[in-house]
Amino acid sequence: MSDQPADRPPDDTELLALVEQLDADNERLRTKALDLIRLMEDAVTEQVAGERRIEELEARVETLEAEIQSLENSRVLRMTRPLRAAYGRLLSRRGGAR
C-alpha cells in the first residue's frame, strides 16, 4: 500500500486514492472486455457468412454435377460417341493437331 506503519490503518485520503485507482482499473478492464466482445461478435459474423458461402457453393457443385451427368447421359452424346472416337483417332494419327 503506502509507507505507513503496519499498525496504523489507512486514512481517508489513502482509501479514497485506492478506490479511485480501483475505479480506473475497473473501467480499463470493462473497456477491454467490451472490445473483446466486439471482436468475438465480428468473428462469429464472419464465420456464419463463410459457412453460408460454403453451403451456396456446395449447392452449386451439386447442380453442376447433375448437369454434367445429364449431358453425359444425353441421347445426342451417346449417339455421337462413335463419331467422336473416330475423330479422336484421326487426330492422333495426324499428330494431335487441330
C-alpha positions in Angstrom: 0.0 0.0 0.0 1.9 3.0 1.2 4.8 4.0 3.5 2.7 3.8 6.6 3.5 1.6 9.6 1.8 -1.8 9.7 -0.1 -1.0 12.9 -1.7 2.2 11.6 -4.9 1.9 9.5 -5.1 3.8 6.2 -6.6 7.3 6.4 -9.5 8.5 4.3 -7.2 10.1 1.7 -5.4 6.9 1.1 -8.6 4.9 1.0 -10.1 7.4 -1.5 -6.9 7.1 -3.7 -7.2 3.4 -3.6 -10.9 3.5 -4.6 -10.1 5.9 -7.4 -7.4 3.5 -8.6 -9.7 0.6 -8.5 -12.4 2.5 -10.4 -9.9 3.4 -13.1 -8.6 -0.2 -13.3 -12.3 -1.4 -13.4 -13.0 1.0 -16.3 -9.9 -0.1 -18.3 -10.9 -3.8 -17.8 -14.5 -3.0 -18.8 -13.3 -1.3 -22.0 -11.1 -4.3 -22.8 -13.9 -6.7 -22.2 -16.2 -4.8 -24.5 -13.5 -4.7 -27.2 -13.1 -8.4 -26.9 -16.9 -9.0 -27.1 -17.0 -6.9 -30.3 -14.1 -8.8 -31.8 -15.8 -12.1 -31.0 -19.1 -10.9 -32.5 -17.3 -9.9 -35.7 -15.5 -13.3 -35.8 -18.8 -15.1 -35.4 -20.5 -13.0 -38.1 -17.6 -13.7 -40.5 -17.8 -17.4 -39.7 -21.5 -17.5 -40.3 -21.0 -15.7 -43.6 -18.3 -18.2 -44.6 -20.5 -21.1 -43.7 -23.3 -19.7 -45.8 -21.0 -19.2 -48.7 -19.8 -22.8 -48.4 -23.4 -24.0 -48.4 -24.1 -22.0 -51.5 -21.0 -23.3 -53.3 -21.8 -26.9 -52.3 -25.3 -26.5 -53.7 -23.9 -25.0 -56.9 -21.5 -28.0 -57.2 -24.4 -30.4 -56.9 -26.3 -28.6 -59.6 -23.3 -28.6 -61.9 -22.6 -32.3 -61.3 -26.3 -33.1 -62.1 -26.0 -31.0 -65.3 -22.8 -32.9 -66.3 -24.4 -36.2 -65.5 -27.4 -35.2 -67.6 -25.2 -34.2 -70.5 -23.1 -37.4 -70.2 -26.3 -39.5 -70.3 -27.9 -37.5 -73.1 -29.0 -39.2 -76.2 -27.0 -36.9 -78.5 -23.8 -37.6 -76.7 -24.4 -41.3 -76.7 -25.2 -41.3 -80.5 -22.2 -39.2 -81.4 -19.7 -41.2 -79.2 -18.5 -43.4 -82.1 -18.1 -40.4 -84.3 -16.1 -38.5 -81.7 -14.0 -41.6 -81.0 -13.2 -41.9 -84.7 -12.3 -38.2 -84.9 -10.0 -38.6 -81.9 -8.2 -41.5 -83.6 -7.9 -39.5 -86.8 -6.4 -36.6 -84.9 -3.9 -38.8 -83.1 -2.7 -40.2 -86.4 -2.1 -36.7 -87.6 0.0 -35.8 -84.5 -2.9 -34.4 -82.5 -3.1 -31.0 -84.3 -6.5 -29.5 -84.6 
